[in-house]
Structure formats: C-alpha cells, structure tokens
Amino acid sequence: MEEPHRRIRAVHTASTVTVYQAYSPHIGQPAAREGRFPPVWKRDRMTWIKPSFLWMMYRCGWGAKAGQETVLAVEITRDGFEWALRRACLSSYARGVHPDRATWQRQLKRAPTRVQWDPERDLHLQPLPYRSLQLGLSNEAARRYADEWTLDIRDVTLLAREIHALVSNGNLDSAARLLPQEHSYPLEDELLAHLRG
C-alpha cells in the first residue's frame, strides 16, 4: 500500500498514544524516574512532541546532541492528543488551507497548538518521500500535557543507542525489529482536515 503524503504514525492503544522528546539529563532523568515532568520543566514555553521514533532520532542524533542526551517515550491520553490536534494551526501558511496569510497569522496567534509536517526518516535518518507529524504545544496545551495528559514517561535512551549501534554495523534487520511498532492513527481524516497543508 502506498504511503499517504501526510500521516500520523504512532504507537497507540484504545486510550493512549506515545510521543517522543529528548532533554538534557537534569530534566529527562527525573521525568522518567517520577513519571512526570519536574518543576524545572517550563510549562510556559513551546514544547514539541513527535509520534515518530525515527524522526526523534533524527532530531536528537540518537541522543548524542547536546541538551538532548536523554530520550523519553511519553505516553499520553488520546483525549489530550486529539484535543491538541483539533485546536492546532499549521506552523506555516498553506494556500488552499487558509483563505489568506493574514487569516493564518490570526489563527496561529490564537491556537494553543501548532502542526509541522516533517519528512519521515529511515534507519539511516535519511528523508523519506512522505511526512510525519510534529506537534507544538504552548500555554494551556503545554500545561495540560505535563499535568493532565501524561500517564507515563520512560527513558528509551538505551534503546536508541542499541538501534543506532546495529545500524552502524549494517545490521538493519535487527535494528528494524527493535523499533517501536507505529501504526496509522485512527480518526485521521476527521482530526487533520484543517491541517493538510
């Protein structure tokens, strides 16, 4: 089956969805230990969550980039994730989605969440011809994410390093078997109608 140009690919259950973030150890390790973000985590600034594990690996360099050494898998409620999608605005103007640039700018200013569509990545972190979701949360959405939607936080840094080592050694089949099993997120058409730019 051919991949659609834009799709949410995620590990999800009937009630949860897993997203990824990477932080410095002084934020990431307490978050994983306590299962919630520590007080030092700023609830008043934009935070980006990524349902795609490999896109997160591209962003954080398999957990090797400065300030992104601790890779977290954050399990959140589907209700929260869908709340964020319904209230999101595209992070850039898209002709055909927005009537004009001024309307988009007004929507972006009001929206508690924003969506970017970034090229999905393969095991070598090379771009693929289709895109995956990145979701930015600010203000109310960031607070809800940290204090209401988050159910569990796991440190997956060792998994990231293990997969990276296998890829580096050319053992792609073994690396692929360790990847989180992401599937197309249900209700996509309903949730993304205003975010297809």
C-alpha positions as CSV (number, residue, x, y, z in Angstrom):
1,M,0.0,0.0,0.0
2,E,1.3,3.4,-0.9
3,E,2.1,5.8,1.9
4,P,-0.1,8.9,2.0
5,H,1.9,12.2,1.8
6,R,1.0,13.1,5.4
7,R,0.1,10.7,8.1
8,I,0.2,10.4,11.9
9,R,2.2,7.2,12.6
10,A,2.3,6.3,16.3
11,V,2.4,3.7,18.9
12,H,-1.2,3.8,20.3
13,T,-3.8,1.9,22.2
14,A,-7.5,2.4,22.6
15,S,-6.8,5.2,25.2
16,T,-3.2,6.3,24.8
17,V,-0.6,7.5,22.2
18,T,3.1,7.5,22.7
19,V,5.2,10.6,21.7
20,Y,8.9,11.3,22.0
21,Q,11.0,14.1,23.3
22,A,14.7,14.5,24.2
23,Y,16.1,16.5,27.0
24,S,19.3,17.1,29.0
25,P,19.7,14.5,31.8
26,H,18.8,17.0,34.5
27,I,15.3,17.2,33.1
28,G,15.0,13.8,31.3
29,Q,16.2,11.5,34.1
30,P,13.9,12.9,36.9
31,A,11.0,12.9,34.4
32,A,11.5,9.2,33.7
33,R,12.1,8.4,37.4
34,E,9.0,10.1,38.6
35,G,6.7,9.5,35.6
36,R,6.1,13.2,35.3
37,F,7.9,16.4,34.3
38,P,9.9,18.0,37.1
39,P,9.3,21.6,38.3
40,V,12.3,22.8,36.3
41,W,10.4,21.8,33.1
42,K,8.9,25.1,31.8
43,R,5.2,25.0,31.3
44,D,5.0,28.5,29.8
45,R,7.1,27.8,26.7
46,M,6.5,25.9,23.5
47,T,7.3,22.2,23.6
48,W,7.3,19.9,20.6
49,I,6.2,16.3,20.7
50,K,6.9,13.7,18.0
51,P,4.9,10.5,17.5
52,S,7.6,9.2,15.1
53,F,10.5,7.5,16.9
54,L,12.9,7.8,13.9
55,W,12.1,11.5,13.4
56,M,13.0,12.0,17.0
57,M,16.3,10.1,16.4
58,Y,17.0,12.4,13.5
59,R,16.3,15.5,15.7
60,C,18.4,14.4,18.7
61,G,21.1,12.5,16.8
62,W,20.3,9.2,18.5
63,G,20.6,11.0,21.9
64,A,24.0,12.4,21.1
65,K,23.2,16.1,20.6
66,A,24.0,18.4,23.5
67,G,21.0,19.0,25.6
68,Q,19.1,16.0,24.1
69,E,21.0,13.1,25.7
70,T,18.0,11.6,27.4
71,V,15.3,10.3,25.0
72,L,11.9,10.0,26.5
73,A,8.8,8.0,25.4
74,V,5.9,9.9,26.9
75,E,2.6,8.0,27.0
76,I,-0.3,10.5,26.9
77,T,-4.1,10.2,26.7
78,R,-5.7,10.0,23.3
79,D,-8.2,12.5,24.5
80,G,-5.4,15.0,25.2
81,F,-3.7,14.3,21.9
82,E,-6.9,14.8,20.0
83,W,-7.8,18.0,21.9
84,A,-4.4,19.3,20.7
85,L,-5.0,18.3,17.1
86,R,-8.5,19.9,17.0
87,R,-7.1,23.2,18.2
88,A,-3.9,23.2,16.1
89,C,-2.9,25.6,13.3
90,L,-0.3,24.8,10.7
91,S,3.0,26.4,11.7
92,S,3.4,27.9,8.2
93,Y,0.9,29.4,5.7
94,A,-0.6,27.0,3.2
95,R,-2.5,28.2,0.2
96,G,-5.8,26.4,-0.1
97,V,-5.9,25.6,3.6
98,H,-6.1,29.2,4.8
99,P,-8.1,31.9,2.9
100,D,-5.1,34.3,3.1
101,R,-1.9,34.9,5.0
102,A,-3.5,37.4,7.4
103,T,-6.2,34.8,8.4
104,W,-3.5,32.2,9.0
105,Q,-1.5,34.6,11.2
106,R,-4.5,35.4,13.3
107,Q,-5.3,31.7,13.7
108,L,-1.7,30.9,14.6
109,K,-1.6,33.6,17.3
110,R,-4.8,32.2,18.9
111,A,-4.0,28.5,18.6
112,P,-2.6,26.7,21.7
113,T,-1.0,24.1,19.4
114,R,0.7,24.0,16.0
115,V,1.5,21.3,13.5
116,Q,4.5,20.8,11.3
117,W,4.8,18.1,8.7
118,D,8.4,16.9,8.6
119,P,9.9,14.2,6.3
120,E,9.7,10.8,7.9
121,R,13.1,9.2,8.3
122,D,14.6,5.7,7.5
123,L,17.1,3.8,9.7
124,H,19.9,5.9,8.3
125,L,17.9,9.0,9.2
126,Q,17.6,9.9,5.5
127,P,14.4,11.7,4.5
128,L,11.6,9.6,3.0
129,P,9.1,11.0,0.4
130,Y,6.3,11.2,3.0
131,R,5.8,13.3,6.1
132,S,5.1,12.7,9.8
133,L,3.5,14.9,12.4
134,Q,5.3,17.2,14.8
135,L,3.0,18.9,17.3
136,G,4.0,22.1,19.2
137,L,2.2,22.8,22.5
138,S,2.2,26.2,24.1
139,N,0.5,27.9,27.1
140,E,-2.7,25.9,28.1
141,A,-1.7,22.9,25.9
142,A,1.8,22.6,27.4
143,R,0.3,22.8,30.9
144,R,-2.3,20.2,30.1
145,Y,0.3,17.9,28.5
146,A,2.5,18.0,31.6
147,D,-0.1,17.9,34.3
148,E,-3.2,16.1,32.8
149,W,-2.4,14.1,29.7
150,T,0.9,12.5,30.7
151,L,0.3,9.0,32.1
152,D,3.9,7.6,31.9
153,I,7.4,8.6,30.9
154,R,10.1,6.1,30.0
155,D,13.7,6.6,29.3
156,V,14.4,5.0,25.9
157,T,18.0,6.3,25.5
158,L,19.5,2.8,25.8
159,L,17.1,1.5,23.1
160,A,18.1,4.4,20.8
161,R,21.8,3.6,21.3
162,E,21.2,-0.1,20.7
163,I,19.3,0.6,17.4
164,H,22.0,3.1,16.4
165,A,24.8,0.6,17.0
166,L,23.0,-2.1,14.9
167,V,22.5,0.4,12.1
168,S,26.2,1.5,12.3
169,N,27.2,-2.2,12.0
170,G,24.9,-2.7,9.0
171,N,22.5,-5.0,10.8
172,L,19.4,-3.2,9.6
173,D,17.0,-6.2,10.0
174,S,17.8,-6.5,13.7
175,A,17.6,-2.7,14.1
176,A,14.2,-2.6,12.5
177,R,12.9,-5.4,14.8
178,L,13.7,-3.2,17.8
179,L,11.8,-0.1,16.5
180,P,8.6,0.8,18.3
181,Q,5.7,-0.6,16.2
182,E,4.0,2.6,14.8
183,H,0.7,2.4,13.0
184,S,-1.6,4.8,11.3
185,Y,-3.5,6.8,13.9
186,P,-7.3,6.4,13.6
187,L,-9.8,9.2,13.0
188,E,-7.1,10.9,10.9
189,D,-9.3,12.4,8.3
190,E,-11.6,14.0,10.9
191,L,-8.7,15.3,13.0
192,L,-6.5,16.6,10.2
193,A,-8.9,18.1,7.8
194,H,-7.7,21.6,8.7
195,L,-4.0,20.6,8.9
196,R,-3.3,19.1,5.5
197,G,-1.2,21.9,4.0
